[in-house]
Amino acid sequence: MGDIKRDLWVKGMMLCHKLIFLISLVLEYLAVVIRPIGIEAISQVVDEDQNTSENLVEPWLVRLRLMVKTSQGHQITELGLQHLGQEFQESRFLKA
């Protein structure tokens, strides 16, 4: 029984590390692009299928307020830029 619990814990930790890595990739990409991007582009950035991006990566970025989902696409927030150590420049962002 101990081996099963340990294996599940290891697999869970690997998933957490992968998710953190994927979130970091997307956040860094969003900081570089000036325009909002679609979920397809996010999927390409993290080299995962669209389902993974929509159901794992996107919800965490939105929940943590590091990314917003607009009618025009996904865009990094001021908090997301601060997390990366970058300054917010309002001129980079679309006006609502």
Steps between C-alpha positions, in 0.01 A plus 500: 500500500787739573640453149167592340469817708858596422446440127184712503680775688790496251261510204306786662820696560608444139163631380531807724849574369383458141202729558721765660739473204215535248354799685843666505545445127164656416553794735842576350357476147210732585749753634678506163204523264318830480162379381257259667542140386260208463503166676644341185812716527530419870479130415781539249716689749476223760504222235185345646160425355234769520302304760796506742549871448131579550447274801829526689715796400240768421292460819803536725630808324156662519438387860834646609415821310817471292303489174161628387274347240337764283281486192819568300711228663721438802728771635742530789390723789694761691535244781640250250761750387589579860541128564757492217671813633387717208342841504144559387478726196139592433573580136573128438148399586176531312247743636177345615 
